[in-house]
Amino acid sequence: MTHATRCFNILLAALLLAAPIAHAGVSGAAVKADELKAEPFRDAKTVGKLATGDKVEILKKDGSWFQVKSARGSGWVRMLSIRRGEARKASAGSEIAGLARLASGRAGTGRVVATTGIRGLNEEELKAAKFNEAELKLAESSLTSRAEAKKFAAKGKLSARKLDYLPDPAQGEQP
């Protein structure tokens, strides 16, 4: 084995070992009060609680969950409840107030559960964003026609529900 091959193998092994702990050592803060869970599932045993503004150290990420360590204990918390970096106050109509209420994870019924996650981008992430044609094509590949969607819904015995639009943040709470 050549020196270059050995160096490459060592580098590759280091990267593979570091991947699961890429979030280790990253600080954050709770954007809302939430429970610390023993496992990254909604129905897992609660081992503690976080209060809004609690500082945390992010140890690991699993799906839409962060494993965190705080002054109140360690456990798993929904990633939508944590903001990486310094805590900042949110206005009543901010994206944090609405998005932090999204839930994800195992429901405990034994049935398949959809996981939903929405994460805002900070200014640095927006500036660093680059066009990715492959990802755009992948997203577009999920498009379906109205007729196909209705057929799918009927097969799954799903029914339509009319929902009001969210209020315009500039106009307060009026729909």
C-alpha atoms as an extended CHARMM CRD file, in Angstrom:
* protein
*
       175  EXT
         1         1  MET       CA              0.0000000000        0.0000000000        0.0000000000  PROA      1               0.0000000000
         2         2  THR       CA              1.4240000000        3.3570000000       -1.0010000000  PROA      2               0.0000000000
         3         3  HSD       CA              1.7630000000        6.2680000000        1.3860000000  PROA      3               0.0000000000
         4         4  ALA       CA             -0.8760000000        8.2380000000       -0.5710000000  PROA      4               0.0000000000
         5         5  THR       CA             -3.3570000000        5.3360000000       -0.4010000000  PROA      5               0.0000000000
         6         6  ARG       CA             -2.7560000000        4.9040000000        3.3280000000  PROA      6               0.0000000000
         7         7  CYS       CA             -3.2950000000        8.6520000000        3.9140000000  PROA      7               0.0000000000
         8         8  PHE       CA             -6.4830000000        8.5570000000        1.8350000000  PROA      8               0.0000000000
         9         9  ASN       CA             -7.8080000000        5.5660000000        3.8290000000  PROA      9               0.0000000000
        10        10  ILE       CA             -7.0570000000        7.2860000000        7.1230000000  PROA      10              0.0000000000
        11        11  LEU       CA             -8.7670000000       10.4940000000        5.9520000000  PROA      11              0.0000000000
        12        12  LEU       CA            -11.7830000000        8.5360000000        4.6880000000  PROA      12              0.0000000000
        13        13  ALA       CA            -12.0810000000        6.6480000000        7.9800000000  PROA      13              0.0000000000
        14        14  ALA       CA            -11.8470000000        9.9040000000        9.9490000000  PROA      14              0.0000000000
        15        15  LEU       CA            -14.6010000000       11.4920000000        7.8580000000  PROA      15              0.0000000000
        16        16  LEU       CA            -16.8760000000        8.4730000000        8.2320000000  PROA      16              0.0000000000
        17        17  LEU       CA            -16.3420000000        8.3900000000       11.9730000000  PROA      17              0.0000000000
        18        18  ALA       CA            -16.9280000000       12.1390000000       12.3040000000  PROA      18              0.0000000000
        19        19  ALA       CA            -20.1740000000       12.1800000000       10.2940000000  PROA      19              0.0000000000
        20        20  PRO       CA            -22.4890000000       11.0900000000       13.1400000000  PROA      20              0.0000000000
        21        21  ILE       CA            -21.0300000000       13.7340000000       15.4630000000  PROA      21              0.0000000000
        22        22  ALA       CA            -20.9910000000       16.6330000000       13.0160000000  PROA      22              0.0000000000
        23        23  HSD       CA            -23.2490000000       18.6100000000       15.3610000000  PROA      23              0.0000000000
        24        24  ALA       CA            -21.2140000000       17.8170000000       18.4890000000  PROA      24              0.0000000000
        25        25  GLY       CA            -20.0940000000       20.8960000000       20.3460000000  PROA      25              0.0000000000
        26        26  VAL       CA            -22.5350000000       23.2250000000       18.5760000000  PROA      26              0.0000000000
        27        27  SER       CA            -24.3320000000       25.4950000000       21.0030000000  PROA      27              0.0000000000
        28        28  GLY       CA            -27.9550000000       26.4810000000       20.7460000000  PROA      28              0.0000000000
        29        29  ALA       CA            -30.9780000000       27.6450000000       22.6780000000  PROA      29              0.0000000000
        30        30  ALA       CA            -34.5530000000       26.4550000000       23.1190000000  PROA      30              0.0000000000
        31        31  VAL       CA            -36.9720000000       28.6230000000       21.1110000000  PROA      31              0.0000000000
        32        32  LYS       CA            -39.9000000000       27.1200000000       23.0260000000  PROA      32              0.0000000000
        33        33  ALA       CA            -40.4700000000       24.9630000000       26.0730000000  PROA      33              0.0000000000
        34        34  ASP       CA            -40.2670000000       21.2690000000       25.1960000000  PROA      34              0.0000000000
        35        35  GLU       CA            -39.6900000000       17.8590000000       26.7230000000  PROA      35              0.0000000000
        36        36  LEU       CA            -36.3750000000       16.0250000000       26.7110000000  PROA      36              0.0000000000
        37        37  LYS       CA            -36.9690000000       12.4480000000       25.5610000000  PROA      37              0.0000000000
        38        38  ALA       CA            -34.9580000000        9.2620000000       26.2240000000  PROA      38              0.0000000000
        39        39  GLU       CA            -35.0820000000        8.4270000000       22.4940000000  PROA      39              0.0000000000
        40        40  PRO       CA            -35.7190000000       10.4870000000       19.3390000000  PROA      40              0.0000000000
        41        41  PHE       CA            -39.4540000000        9.6750000000       19.2500000000  PROA      41              0.0000000000
        42        42  ARG       CA            -42.5080000000       11.6540000000       20.3290000000  PROA      42              0.0000000000
        43        43  ASP       CA            -43.8130000000        8.7570000000       22.4380000000  PROA      43              0.0000000000
        44        44  ALA       CA            -40.4720000000        8.0350000000       24.1350000000  PROA      44              0.0000000000
        45        45  LYS       CA            -40.1160000000        8.4110000000       27.9090000000  PROA      45              0.0000000000
        46        46  THR       CA            -39.7670000000       12.0440000000       29.0380000000  PROA      46              0.0000000000
        47        47  VAL       CA            -36.5080000000       12.4890000000       30.9830000000  PROA      47              0.0000000000
        48        48  GLY       CA            -36.6060000000       16.2600000000       31.5100000000  PROA      48              0.0000000000
        49        49  LYS       CA            -37.9070000000       19.5790000000       30.2690000000  PROA      49              0.0000000000
        50        50  LEU       CA            -36.4140000000       22.6090000000       28.5530000000  PROA      50              0.0000000000
        51        51  ALA       CA            -37.6980000000       26.1300000000       29.0770000000  PROA      51              0.0000000000
        52        52  THR       CA            -37.7090000000       28.8280000000       26.4080000000  PROA      52              0.0000000000
        53        53  GLY       CA            -34.2380000000       30.3580000000       26.2010000000  PROA      53              0.0000000000
        54        54  ASP       CA            -32.3890000000       27.4500000000       27.8850000000  PROA      54              0.0000000000
        55        55  LYS       CA            -28.8880000000       27.0980000000       26.4720000000  PROA      55              0.0000000000
        56        56  VAL       CA            -28.0070000000       23.6610000000       25.1010000000  PROA      56              0.0000000000
        57        57  GLU       CA            -25.0810000000       21.8550000000       23.5600000000  PROA      57              0.0000000000
        58        58  ILE       CA            -26.1060000000       19.8340000000       20.5070000000  PROA      58              0.0000000000
        59        59  LEU       CA            -24.4760000000       16.4050000000       20.7120000000  PROA      59              0.0000000000
        60        60  LYS       CA            -26.0340000000       14.5440000000       17.7970000000  PROA      60              0.0000000000
        61        61  LYS       CA            -28.7820000000       14.7390000000       15.1410000000  PROA      61              0.0000000000
        62        62  ASP       CA            -31.1250000000       11.8990000000       14.2130000000  PROA      62              0.0000000000
        63        63  GLY       CA            -33.7850000000       12.7220000000       11.6420000000  PROA      63              0.0000000000
        64        64  SER       CA            -35.6570000000       15.7580000000       12.9520000000  PROA      64              0.0000000000
        65        65  TRP       CA            -34.3200000000       15.3730000000       16.5010000000  PROA      65              0.0000000000
        66        66  PHE       CA            -31.2780000000       16.7680000000       18.3270000000  PROA      66              0.0000000000
        67        67  GLN       CA            -29.6320000000       15.0280000000       21.2460000000  PROA      67              0.0000000000
        68        68  VAL       CA            -28.7630000000       17.8610000000       23.6170000000  PROA      68              0.0000000000
        69        69  LYS       CA            -27.1170000000       18.5020000000       26.9500000000  PROA      69              0.0000000000
        70        70  SER       CA            -28.3480000000       21.3730000000       29.1180000000  PROA      70              0.0000000000
        71        71  ALA       CA            -28.3040000000       22.5110000000       32.7290000000  PROA      71              0.0000000000
        72        72  ARG       CA            -31.6990000000       20.7700000000       33.0620000000  PROA      72              0.0000000000
        73        73  GLY       CA            -30.4050000000       17.4050000000       31.7940000000  PROA      73              0.0000000000
        74        74  SER       CA            -29.6690000000       15.5100000000       28.6040000000  PROA      74              0.0000000000
        75        75  GLY       CA            -31.9870000000       13.9310000000       26.0870000000  PROA      75              0.0000000000
        76        76  TRP       CA            -33.5890000000       14.1840000000       22.6610000000  PROA      76              0.0000000000
        77        77  VAL       CA            -35.6380000000       17.2080000000       21.6050000000  PROA      77              0.0000000000
        78        78  ARG       CA            -37.3640000000       18.1350000000       18.3340000000  PROA      78              0.0000000000
        79        79  MET       CA            -34.9580000000       20.1560000000       16.2290000000  PROA      79              0.0000000000
        80        80  LEU       CA            -37.6730000000       22.7550000000       15.6020000000  PROA      80              0.0000000000
        81        81  SER       CA            -37.5110000000       23.5600000000       19.3200000000  PROA      81              0.0000000000
        82        82  ILE       CA            -33.8160000000       24.4690000000       19.1050000000  PROA      82              0.0000000000
        83        83  ARG       CA            -32.0890000000       27.3470000000       17.3560000000  PROA      83              0.0000000000
        84        84  ARG       CA            -28.4300000000       26.7750000000       16.6810000000  PROA      84              0.0000000000
        85        85  GLY       CA            -26.2280000000       29.6140000000       17.8690000000  PROA      85              0.0000000000
        86        86  GLU       CA            -27.2130000000       32.3810000000       20.2630000000  PROA      86              0.0000000000
        87        87  ALA       CA            -30.7960000000       32.7430000000       21.4390000000  PROA      87              0.0000000000
        88        88  ARG       CA            -32.7780000000       35.6420000000       20.0440000000  PROA      88              0.0000000000
        89        89  LYS       CA            -36.1960000000       36.9000000000       20.9450000000  PROA      89              0.0000000000
        90        90  ALA       CA            -38.9990000000       36.2240000000       18.4910000000  PROA      90              0.0000000000
        91        91  SER       CA            -41.8840000000       38.5540000000       17.8030000000  PROA      91              0.0000000000
        92        92  ALA       CA            -45.4200000000       37.2310000000       18.2380000000  PROA      92              0.0000000000
        93        93  GLY       CA            -45.8960000000       36.8250000000       14.4810000000  PROA      93              0.0000000000
        94        94  SER       CA            -42.5090000000       35.3310000000       13.7120000000  PROA      94              0.0000000000
        95        95  GLU       CA            -41.8130000000       32.0990000000       11.9130000000  PROA      95              0.0000000000
        96        96  ILE       CA            -40.5360000000       30.5750000000       15.1320000000  PROA      96              0.0000000000
        97        97  ALA       CA            -43.8590000000       30.9610000000       16.9150000000  PROA      97              0.0000000000
        98        98  GLY       CA            -45.7550000000       29.1170000000       14.1960000000  PROA      98              0.0000000000
        99        99  LEU       CA            -43.1920000000       26.5870000000       13.0360000000  PROA      99              0.0000000000
       100       100  ALA       CA            -42.0870000000       25.5290000000       16.5000000000  PROA      100             0.0000000000
       101       101  ARG       CA            -45.5210000000       23.9640000000       17.0080000000  PROA      101             0.0000000000
       102       102  LEU       CA            -44.9160000000       21.4000000000       14.2530000000  PROA      102             0.0000000000
       103       103  ALA       CA            -44.5560000000       17.8890000000       15.6240000000  PROA      103             0.0000000000
       104       104  SER       CA            -42.6860000000       14.9960000000       14.1990000000  PROA      104             0.0000000000
       105       105  GLY       CA            -41.7070000000       11.4810000000       15.0160000000  PROA      105             0.0000000000
       106       106  ARG       CA            -43.2990000000        8.2000000000       15.9600000000  PROA      106             0.0000000000
       107       107  ALA       CA            -46.8850000000        8.5080000000       17.1450000000  PROA      107             0.0000000000
       108       108  GLY       CA            -46.8630000000        5.3100000000       19.1840000000  PROA      108             0.0000000000
       109       109  THR       CA            -49.7420000000        3.6950000000       17.3040000000  PROA      109             0.0000000000
       110       110  GLY       CA            -47.6060000000        1.2140000000       15.4070000000  PROA      110             0.0000000000
       111       111  ARG       CA            -48.6990000000        2.8120000000       12.1500000000  PROA      111             0.0000000000
       112       112  VAL       CA            -46.5430000000        4.7050000000        9.7000000000  PROA      112             0.0000000000
       113       113  VAL       CA            -46.1790000000        8.3480000000       10.6310000000  PROA      113             0.0000000000
       114       114  ALA       CA            -45.1790000000       11.2520000000        8.4070000000  PROA      114             0.0000000000
       115       115  THR       CA            -42.3960000000       13.4620000000        9.6620000000  PROA      115             0.0000000000
       116       116  THR       CA            -42.6200000000       17.1520000000        8.9010000000  PROA      116             0.0000000000
       117       117  GLY       CA            -39.8720000000       19.6640000000        9.3270000000  PROA      117             0.0000000000
       118       118  ILE       CA            -39.3940000000       23.2320000000        8.2810000000  PROA      118             0.0000000000
       119       119  ARG       CA            -36.2860000000       25.1270000000        9.1660000000  PROA      119             0.0000000000
       120       120  GLY       CA            -35.6710000000       28.7860000000        8.4770000000  PROA      120             0.0000000000
       121       121  LEU       CA            -32.3990000000       29.9310000000        6.9950000000  PROA      121             0.0000000000
       122       122  ASN       CA            -30.2740000000       32.5640000000        8.6470000000  PROA      122             0.0000000000
       123       123  GLU       CA            -28.5710000000       35.3720000000        6.7320000000  PROA      123             0.0000000000
       124       124  GLU       CA            -25.2430000000       33.5220000000        6.3440000000  PROA      124             0.0000000000
       125       125  GLU       CA            -26.9900000000       30.3980000000        5.0020000000  PROA      125             0.0000000000
       126       126  LEU       CA            -28.9560000000       32.4800000000        2.4970000000  PROA      126             0.0000000000
       127       127  LYS       CA            -25.7830000000       34.2020000000        1.2790000000  PROA      127             0.0000000000
       128       128  ALA       CA            -24.0110000000       30.8470000000        0.9000000000  PROA      128             0.0000000000
       129       129  ALA       CA            -26.9390000000       29.1870000000       -0.9260000000  PROA      129             0.0000000000
       130       130  LYS       CA            -26.2260000000       27.9220000000       -4.4350000000  PROA      130             0.0000000000
       131       131  PHE       CA            -28.5310000000       26.7460000000       -7.2120000000  PROA      131             0.0000000000
       132       132  ASN       CA            -28.7060000000       22.9320000000       -7.3410000000  PROA      132             0.0000000000
       133       133  GLU       CA            -30.3620000000       21.7410000000      -10.5370000000  PROA      133             0.0000000000
       134       134  ALA       CA            -30.3110000000       18.0830000000       -9.4620000000  PROA      134             0.0000000000
       135       135  GLU       CA            -32.2290000000       18.8410000000       -6.2360000000  PROA      135             0.0000000000
       136       136  LEU       CA            -34.7290000000       20.9770000000       -8.1360000000  PROA      136             0.0000000000
       137       137  LYS       CA            -35.3490000000       18.1170000000      -10.5930000000  PROA      137             0.0000000000
       138       138  LEU       CA            -35.7430000000       15.7170000000       -7.6750000000  PROA      138             0.0000000000
       139       139  ALA       CA            -38.3570000000       17.9900000000       -6.0890000000  PROA      139             0.0000000000
       140       140  GLU       CA            -40.1600000000       18.3970000000       -9.4180000000  PROA      140             0.0000000000
       141       141  SER       CA            -40.2470000000       14.6010000000       -9.8320000000  PROA      141             0.0000000000
       142       142  SER       CA            -42.7250000000       14.4970000000       -6.9270000000  PROA      142             0.0000000000
       143       143  LEU       CA            -45.3080000000       16.5810000000       -8.8020000000  PROA      143             0.0000000000
       144       144  THR       CA            -48.5990000000       14.8980000000       -9.6340000000  PROA      144             0.0000000000
       145       145  SER       CA            -51.8040000000       15.9160000000      -11.3620000000  PROA      145             0.0000000000
       146       146  ARG       CA            -54.9880000000       16.8940000000       -9.5420000000  PROA      146             0.0000000000
       147       147  ALA       CA            -56.7060000000       13.7750000000      -10.9510000000  PROA      147             0.0000000000
       148       148  GLU       CA            -53.9270000000       11.4830000000       -9.6830000000  PROA      148             0.0000000000
       149       149  ALA       CA            -54.0510000000       13.1430000000       -6.2590000000  PROA      149             0.0000000000
       150       150  LYS       CA            -57.8420000000       12.6830000000       -6.0410000000  PROA      150             0.0000000000
       151       151  LYS       CA            -57.5120000000        9.0330000000       -7.0810000000  PROA      151             0.0000000000
       152       152  PHE       CA            -54.8320000000        8.4800000000       -4.4130000000  PROA      152             0.0000000000
       153       153  ALA       CA            -56.9820000000       10.1910000000       -1.7610000000  PROA      153             0.0000000000
       154       154  ALA       CA            -60.0520000000        8.1290000000       -2.6700000000  PROA      154             0.0000000000
       155       155  LYS       CA            -58.0400000000        4.9030000000       -2.5080000000  PROA      155             0.0000000000
       156       156  GLY       CA            -56.7840000000        5.8730000000        0.9500000000  PROA      156             0.0000000000
       157       157  LYS       CA            -60.2850000000        6.9570000000        2.0620000000  PROA      157             0.0000000000
       158       158  LEU       CA            -59.0350000000       10.4870000000        2.6390000000  PROA      158             0.0000000000
       159       159  SER       CA            -61.4280000000       13.4130000000        2.6460000000  PROA      159             0.0000000000
       160       160  ALA       CA            -60.8040000000       17.0360000000        1.7100000000  PROA      160             0.0000000000
       161       161  ARG       CA            -60.7720000000       19.7170000000        4.4020000000  PROA      161             0.0000000000
       162       162  LYS       CA            -60.9200000000       23.4140000000        3.6720000000  PROA      162             0.0000000000
       163       163  LEU       CA            -58.3900000000       25.4080000000        5.6840000000  PROA      163             0.0000000000
       164       164  ASP       CA            -58.2210000000       29.1570000000        6.1220000000  PROA      164             0.0000000000
       165       165  TYR       CA            -55.1440000000       30.9800000000        4.9320000000  PROA      165             0.0000000000
       166       166  LEU       CA            -52.6290000000       32.0180000000        7.5670000000  PROA      166             0.0000000000
       167       167  PRO       CA            -52.9150000000       35.6640000000        8.6020000000  PROA      167             0.0000000000
       168       168  ASP       CA            -50.6560000000       38.1310000000        6.8230000000  PROA      168             0.0000000000
       169       169  PRO       CA            -47.8950000000       38.9310000000        9.3570000000  PROA      169             0.0000000000
       170       170  ALA       CA            -47.9520000000       42.5840000000        8.2810000000  PROA      170             0.0000000000
       171       171  GLN       CA            -51.6440000000       42.8820000000        9.1310000000  PROA      171             0.0000000000
       172       172  GLY       CA            -51.7270000000       41.1180000000       12.4910000000  PROA      172             0.0000000000
       173       173  GLU       CA            -54.2050000000       38.3750000000       13.2780000000  PROA      173             0.0000000000
       174       174  GLN       CA            -57.0010000000       39.1580000000       10.7690000000  PROA      174             0.0000000000
       175       175  PRO       CA            -57.3790000000       36.3900000000        8.1170000000  PROA      175             0.0000000000
